[in-house]
Amino acid sequence: MNDNQNNPEVIANWLVNNLAEQLEIEPAEIDRCEPIENYGLDSAQGMIVVSRAEKQFGWEISPMLLWHYPTIQALSERLAKENDPDTQTKHTAEINLAEQVVLDPVIVPQGTFEFTHQPKRIFLTGATGFLGVYLLQELLERTNADIYCLVRAFDRTSATERLKSNLERYSLWNKAIASRIIPVVGDLSQPMLGIDADIYENLVGAIDIIYHSAAMLNYVYPYSTLKAANVLGTQEVLRLACLGKTKPVHYVSSVAVFENAVYAGKVVSEQDSFDHWQGISLGYSQTKWVAEKLVKIAGERGLPISIYRPPLIAGDSKTGVSNTDDFICLMLKGCIQMGSFPDLDYLLDMSPVDYVSQSIVYLSQQRESIGQAFHLQHPQPVQLSKIVRLLRLVGYKIATVPYQQWQADLKNTVQPDNPLFTLQPFLLEKRSEVQLTIIELYLQQNRPEISCKNTLMALKGSGISCPPINHKLLINYFRSFLDSGFLQAA
């Protein structure tokens, strides 16, 4: 590498030309101060640019920089310092999450609240997602209410199509009750949830209860990128709940709020506090920590709230249908393509989506749930090795290799057609003060034991139980993967 390659201008010119090549546009069409994501660069294209940059400039480049420095101007200036020991800096300054926990002081319940088992009008966010669409289906089955679904769309017609398409994707569409699904065009990241003022005013007076499951889930975006949707969006949901008549909020959080090393090796119960934020490294997990804190504050101000913390969510235990875009599925497919899994003490505590959605709806209908938190963790998690054994049983040639070797193979041999190619920033980046990868941080010795004892007690007598992660369930999932073409037969 020559000294000229430490020049931000040289780096910026190189980036412009390579981005233009990936996007199949002219270099002149790229504005150095425009966020790169606005040009439609996907994760695979981004990883290709990073790989080329490493060869061009002669040093290892963290793919996370693409998201922490979102414009070519900012990225080129940061890359110019990357190989300079006198000016090297952290990717981003650590965000003090406690300082982010600020709920608008006007968000205070204005009306009275009367608990009801049969609301007439429900407001639901996240219905175009995986858990959200199962919540929609469960609410349609367990109540007689009209379900008002917040949808980011151009107009009501396209919003209706998005909802229908998502229900059909998971074999949940039921034309007989579809008239009770009311699309509400909006945007979680905008003030007043991006809803038209007149429609918003009507919702203030009409809605009886709110289920907030929507969130932007991205494994590499920093807190700053996810804040608008995940934190400020939650604030806007709480605002809607407090205007007019008081509407209880059932908030879907995450067990990720306990990702701090303080909890490692400890049993964490549903009502334990989660005051420690240092060391939570994923932007998504950081936003869930802050957002749940906002919900807690609203509860202290008198808003009826309940909180539900699921783990990674697996497919439907009955049909096997899964969200093949999620981490579990992509990791499974990617490792099959690699022909290897890392040899680690990794505990799978995934819960089937139907168990999670049924539990949330049932618990939300119990007066005793107000002010409570619930853990929807699988009560009987299994070792990753059990999945590997089943893969071998159905004919896949899978090796278990030392983690360092698996990391090297992931970085050096995985091609863009492997779903793990685009997950390299998530899987390889060393995080927190102890400098461990996300997989290492989730090893048994580095994480808490999430107790779901109180949740199971609250579900007692409901007929709802979490299906065991056994041969029958896993075969159900694999059959669905094969039928959909997500996996090819061994």
SULTACOR-V227162 format. One record per backbone hydrogen bond with DSSP energy under -1.0 kcal/mol. NH is the residue of the N-H (numbers start at 1). CO is the residue of the C=O. If there is no record, write none. Layout:
# SULTACOR-V227162
[[NH;CO] [NH;CO]]
This chain:
# SULTACOR-V227162
[[5;2] [6;3] [7;4] [11;7] [12;8] [13;9] [14;10] [15;11] [16;12] [17;13] [18;14] [19;15] [20;16] [21;17] [22;18] [23;19] [25;20] [29;26] [30;27] [34;31] [36;70] [38;35] [39;36] [40;37] [46;42] [47;43] [48;44] [49;45] [50;46] [51;47] [52;48] [53;49] [54;50] [55;51] [56;52] [57;53] [58;54] [65;62] [66;63] [67;64] [68;64] [69;65] [73;32] [75;71] [76;72] [77;73] [78;74] [79;75] [80;76] [84;81] [87;84] [88;84] [97;95] [100;97] [102;100] [107;104] [108;106] [110;242] [122;146] [123;209] [124;148] [125;211] [129;126] [133;129] [134;130] [135;131] [136;132] [137;133] [138;134] [139;135] [140;136] [141;137] [142;138] [143;139] [146;120] [147;180] [148;122] [149;182] [150;124] [151;184] [159;155] [160;156] [161;157] [162;158] [163;159] [164;160] [165;161] [166;162] [167;163] [168;164] [169;165] [170;166] [171;168] [172;167] [177;174] [180;177] [181;178] [182;147] [184;149] [186;151] [187;193] [190;187] [193;190] [194;191] [195;192] [200;196] [201;197] [202;198] [203;199] [204;200] [205;201] [206;202] [207;203] [208;121] [209;121] [210;248] [211;123] [212;250] [226;222] [227;223] [230;226] [231;227] [232;227] [235;231] [236;232] [237;233] [238;234] [239;235] [240;236] [241;237] [242;238] [243;239] [246;112] [247;241] [249;304] [250;210] [251;306] [252;212] [253;308] [255;310] [257;254] [258;255] [259;256] [263;260] [264;261] [265;447] [266;263] [268;449] [272;269] [280;277] [286;282] [287;283] [288;284] [289;285] [290;286] [291;287] [292;288] [293;289] [294;290] [295;291] [296;292] [297;293] [298;294] [299;295] [300;296] [301;297] [302;299] [303;298] [306;249] [307;372] [308;251] [309;374] [314;351] [316;321] [320;316] [324;322] [326;323] [330;326] [331;327] [332;328] [333;329] [334;330] [335;331] [336;332] [337;333] [338;334] [339;335] [340;335] [341;399] [343;401] [344;342] [346;344] [348;382] [351;312] [353;314] [356;352] [357;353] [358;354] [359;355] [360;356] [361;357] [362;358] [363;359] [364;360] [365;362] [366;363] [369;366] [370;367] [371;305] [372;369] [374;307] [376;309] [378;349] [382;348] [384;346] [386;383] [388;384] [389;385] [390;386] [391;387] [392;388] [393;389] [394;390] [395;392] [396;391] [398;396] [399;339] [401;341] [406;402] [407;403] [408;404] [409;405] [410;406] [411;407] [412;408] [413;409] [414;409] [418;415] [421;418] [427;423] [428;424] [429;425] [431;436] [435;432] [436;431] [441;437] [442;438] [443;440] [444;345] [446;443] [447;444] [449;266] [451;268] [456;452] [457;453] [458;454] [459;455] [462;459] [470;468] [474;470] [475;471] [476;472] [477;473] [478;474] [479;475] [480;476] [481;477] [482;478] [483;479] [484;480] [486;481] [487;481]]
